[in-house]
Amino acid sequence: MKCPKNNFTSLTFLLLILTGFSSAWGSILHLKAPSLALSDSNRVIVATPTQFDLHKKGGYPFIVMLHGWSGDETQWEKDADLQTLCDTYNILLVLPDGGYDGWWVDSEQQPDRNYDSHIHEEIIIWVVEKFNGSKKPTRHGVLGLSMGGFGAIYQALKYPDNYAAVASLSGVMDITRHTENWHLSNALGLYADNPDRWKRNNPLDLAGKKAPAHSPRMLLICGRDDFSFKENQEMAQRLKDMGYQCEFREEAGAHTHVFWKTHVESAIKFIVSNFSI
């Protein structure tokens, strides 16, 4: 009897848990992570190196990858060769679903959509416990594109002790310029009703304070023809002015999948280069 593909993947993962995993195991797994921050468990893709060892001393460094608006966790399978990246850098890649328009924040409008808390309170712990992810924040990174680029920088600014490095591809850095766009009001309410709430969740505003003693290194990559190019320029300058270690890479291109496919590996490489033991 053949099992449906999704059921087979879930059954395989269950068997791997029960048997303690194979010492040599690399796969792209579509799973469910338990969550109290959301209304239900959340879909998460976990990619492991081909020579995966559940008992590897010190665990694996890992990068949480945040997708863009109107997408889901499977977007990264189209924009990156996950298995090759895992094998090249010997890391775990963790791809949670952030909803069609969740914006990677905790929503007062919809309290069962707390994607911010889901990432820093649940996903990181889940990876450490279930996949031998490193316990050390100096070996954790976060990467995002578009809405996910917003989410990655947002995580780094709110929780600077949680990550060694962060990278954004075409990230939205100033949501106050886009108050009528991309269902942002579903997560934050109408801007006119509570502009302070928007500013509390806005990377450009969060970057307005002096960098803490420890803060992750940051990389912003944006195309010159991208609608968010100017705000990325301004964000990079503000981060530098506030004492953050930030690199801005101005590239040819626009807000497209072609651009993200072209630059995702350089973003991964940047994050990995900033991991320490």
C-alpha positions as CSV (number, residue, x, y, z in Angstrom):
1,M,0.0,0.0,0.0
2,K,1.4,3.4,-1.0
3,C,1.3,6.3,1.5
4,P,0.4,9.8,0.3
5,K,3.6,11.9,0.0
6,N,2.9,14.1,3.0
7,N,1.9,11.2,5.3
8,F,5.0,9.4,4.2
9,T,7.2,12.3,5.1
10,S,5.6,12.6,8.5
11,L,5.9,8.8,9.1
12,T,9.6,8.9,8.0
13,F,10.3,11.7,10.5
14,L,8.5,9.8,13.3
15,L,10.5,6.7,12.6
16,L,13.7,8.7,12.6
17,I,12.8,10.1,16.0
18,L,12.0,6.7,17.4
19,T,15.2,5.2,16.1
20,G,17.4,8.1,17.1
21,F,18.0,9.1,13.5
22,S,20.6,7.7,11.1
23,S,24.2,8.8,11.6
24,A,24.3,9.7,7.9
25,W,21.0,11.4,6.9
26,G,20.4,14.4,4.7
27,S,16.9,15.4,3.6
28,I,14.5,18.2,3.1
29,L,11.7,17.5,5.6
30,H,8.3,19.1,5.6
31,L,7.2,19.0,9.2
32,K,4.9,20.5,11.9
33,A,6.4,22.4,14.9
34,P,4.2,22.7,18.0
35,S,3.2,26.3,18.9
36,L,1.4,28.2,21.6
37,A,2.1,31.5,19.9
38,L,0.0,30.5,16.9
39,S,-3.5,29.1,16.6
40,D,-2.1,25.7,15.8
41,S,1.1,23.8,15.0
42,N,3.1,25.5,12.2
43,R,4.5,24.1,9.0
44,V,8.3,24.1,9.0
45,I,10.8,22.8,6.4
46,V,14.1,21.6,7.9
47,A,17.1,20.9,5.7
48,T,20.0,18.9,7.1
49,P,23.5,18.0,5.7
50,T,23.8,14.7,3.8
51,Q,26.2,13.5,6.5
52,F,23.8,14.5,9.4
53,D,24.7,13.2,12.8
54,L,22.2,13.7,15.6
55,H,25.0,13.2,18.2
56,K,27.5,15.6,16.6
57,K,29.4,17.2,19.5
58,G,28.4,20.9,20.0
59,G,25.5,20.5,17.6
60,Y,25.0,22.2,14.2
61,P,24.9,25.9,13.5
62,F,21.7,26.9,11.9
63,I,20.0,29.7,10.0
64,V,16.3,30.5,10.2
65,M,15.0,31.6,6.8
66,L,11.9,33.9,6.6
67,H,9.9,34.0,3.4
68,G,8.2,37.0,1.7
69,W,4.7,38.4,1.6
70,S,2.1,36.2,-0.1
71,G,4.4,33.2,0.1
72,D,5.0,30.4,2.5
73,E,7.9,28.2,3.7
74,T,8.1,26.4,0.3
75,Q,9.1,29.7,-1.4
76,W,12.7,28.9,-0.4
77,E,12.7,25.6,-2.3
78,K,12.2,27.6,-5.5
79,D,14.8,30.3,-4.6
80,A,17.6,28.2,-3.1
81,D,19.3,24.8,-3.5
82,L,18.7,23.9,0.2
83,Q,20.6,20.6,0.1
84,T,23.7,22.0,-1.5
85,L,23.8,24.9,0.9
86,C,23.5,22.5,3.9
87,D,26.3,20.3,2.5
88,T,28.5,23.2,1.5
89,Y,28.4,24.9,4.9
90,N,27.5,21.9,7.1
91,I,24.5,23.8,8.6
92,L,20.9,23.3,9.3
93,L,18.4,25.5,7.4
94,V,15.0,26.1,9.1
95,L,12.1,27.5,7.1
96,P,9.0,28.3,9.1
97,D,5.7,29.4,7.6
98,G,5.0,33.1,8.5
99,G,1.5,33.3,7.0
100,Y,0.4,35.0,3.8
101,D,0.7,38.4,5.5
102,G,1.9,37.7,9.0
103,W,4.9,40.1,8.7
104,W,6.8,38.1,11.4
105,V,5.4,40.2,14.2
106,D,3.2,39.6,17.2
107,S,-0.2,40.9,16.2
108,E,-2.5,42.7,18.6
109,Q,-5.2,42.5,15.8
110,Q,-5.0,38.7,15.6
111,P,-3.5,37.4,18.9
112,D,-3.2,33.8,17.5
113,R,-0.7,35.1,14.9
114,N,2.3,35.8,17.1
115,Y,5.1,35.0,14.6
116,D,7.7,37.0,16.4
117,S,7.3,34.9,19.6
118,H,7.0,31.8,17.5
119,I,10.5,32.4,16.1
120,H,12.5,33.4,19.1
121,E,10.6,31.4,21.8
122,E,9.6,28.2,20.0
123,I,11.4,27.6,16.7
124,I,15.0,28.1,18.0
125,I,14.3,25.8,21.0
126,W,12.7,23.2,18.7
127,V,15.7,23.1,16.4
128,V,18.1,22.7,19.3
129,E,16.0,19.9,20.9
130,K,14.9,17.9,17.8
131,F,17.8,18.4,15.3
132,N,20.9,18.9,17.5
133,G,21.0,22.6,16.6
134,S,23.8,24.4,18.5
135,K,22.7,25.9,21.8
136,K,25.0,28.8,21.3
137,P,23.6,32.1,19.8
138,T,27.0,32.7,18.3
139,R,26.1,29.9,15.9
140,H,22.5,31.1,15.1
141,G,21.6,33.3,12.1
142,V,18.5,34.6,10.5
143,L,17.9,35.5,6.8
144,G,14.9,36.8,5.0
145,L,13.6,38.2,1.7
146,S,11.2,41.1,1.2
147,M,8.7,40.7,4.2
148,G,11.1,38.1,5.5
149,G,14.0,40.7,5.2
150,F,11.9,42.9,7.4
151,G,11.4,40.0,9.8
152,A,15.1,39.1,9.9
153,I,16.3,42.7,10.7
154,Y,13.4,43.0,13.2
155,Q,14.6,39.9,15.0
156,A,18.2,41.1,15.1
157,L,17.2,44.5,16.5
158,K,14.8,43.2,19.1
159,Y,16.9,40.2,20.2
160,P,20.5,41.1,19.5
161,D,21.8,38.4,21.9
162,N,20.0,35.7,19.9
163,Y,22.0,35.8,16.7
164,A,25.6,36.0,15.4
165,A,24.6,37.5,12.1
166,V,21.6,38.5,10.0
167,A,21.0,39.1,6.3
168,S,18.2,40.7,4.4
169,L,17.4,40.4,0.6
170,S,15.3,43.3,-0.6
171,G,13.8,43.7,2.9
172,V,11.2,46.3,3.7
173,M,13.0,48.5,6.2
174,D,10.4,51.3,6.7
175,I,6.8,50.1,6.9
176,T,5.5,53.6,7.6
177,R,6.1,54.3,3.9
178,H,3.8,51.5,3.0
179,T,0.8,51.9,5.3
180,E,-1.7,50.9,2.6
181,N,0.2,48.0,1.2
182,W,0.5,44.2,1.6
183,H,-2.1,43.8,4.3
184,L,0.2,45.4,6.9
185,S,-2.9,46.6,8.8
186,N,-4.0,43.0,9.3
187,A,-1.0,42.6,11.6
188,L,-0.7,46.1,13.0
189,G,-4.0,47.8,12.7
190,L,-4.6,51.0,10.8
191,Y,-1.6,53.3,10.9
192,A,-3.9,56.4,11.6
193,D,-5.3,54.6,14.6
194,N,-2.0,53.8,16.3
195,P,1.2,55.2,14.6
196,D,3.2,54.4,17.7
197,R,2.5,50.7,17.3
198,W,3.8,50.8,13.8
199,K,6.9,52.6,14.9
200,R,7.5,50.1,17.7
201,N,7.6,47.4,15.0
202,N,9.5,49.4,12.3
203,P,13.1,48.5,11.7
204,L,14.1,52.0,10.8
205,D,12.8,53.3,14.1
206,L,14.2,50.3,16.1
207,A,17.6,51.2,14.6
208,G,17.4,54.7,16.1
209,K,19.0,53.8,19.4
210,K,22.7,53.2,20.0
211,A,23.8,49.6,19.3
212,P,24.1,47.4,22.4
213,A,27.5,46.0,23.4
214,H,26.7,42.8,21.6
215,S,24.7,42.9,18.4
216,P,24.7,40.7,15.3
217,R,26.6,41.6,12.2
218,M,24.1,42.7,9.5
219,L,24.0,42.5,5.7
220,L,21.5,44.3,3.5
221,I,21.4,43.4,-0.1
222,C,19.1,45.3,-2.4
223,G,18.8,45.9,-6.2
224,R,19.1,49.4,-7.5
225,D,15.7,49.0,-9.3
226,D,13.9,47.7,-6.2
227,F,11.2,49.9,-4.7
228,S,12.8,49.4,-1.3
229,F,16.3,50.5,-2.4
230,K,16.2,54.0,-0.9
231,E,14.9,52.8,2.5
232,N,17.6,50.1,2.5
233,Q,20.3,52.8,1.9
234,E,18.9,54.9,4.7
235,M,18.7,51.8,7.0
236,A,22.3,50.8,6.4
237,Q,23.5,54.4,7.1
238,R,21.4,54.6,10.3
239,L,22.7,51.3,11.6
240,K,26.3,52.4,11.0
241,D,25.6,55.7,12.7
242,M,24.2,53.9,15.7
243,G,27.3,51.7,16.0
244,Y,26.1,48.5,14.4
245,Q,28.4,46.5,12.1
246,C,26.4,46.7,8.9
247,E,27.3,46.0,5.3
248,F,25.2,47.3,2.4
249,R,25.5,45.7,-1.0
250,E,24.0,47.6,-3.9
251,E,23.4,45.2,-6.8
252,A,21.8,45.3,-10.2
253,G,18.3,44.0,-10.2
254,A,14.8,44.5,-8.8
255,H,12.3,42.9,-6.4
256,T,12.3,39.5,-8.1
257,H,12.9,35.8,-7.6
258,V,15.7,36.1,-10.1
259,F,17.4,38.6,-7.8
260,W,16.9,36.4,-4.7
261,K,18.1,33.2,-6.4
262,T,21.2,35.1,-7.4
263,H,22.1,36.4,-4.0
264,V,20.8,33.9,-1.4
265,E,24.1,31.9,-1.2
266,S,26.2,35.1,-0.6
267,A,23.8,35.9,2.2
268,I,24.2,32.4,3.7
269,K,28.0,32.7,3.3
270,F,28.0,36.0,5.1
271,I,26.1,34.6,8.1
272,V,28.2,31.5,8.3
273,S,31.4,33.6,8.2
274,N,30.3,35.3,11.4
275,F,29.6,32.1,13.3
276,S,32.0,31.4,16.2
277,I,32.6,28.4,18.4
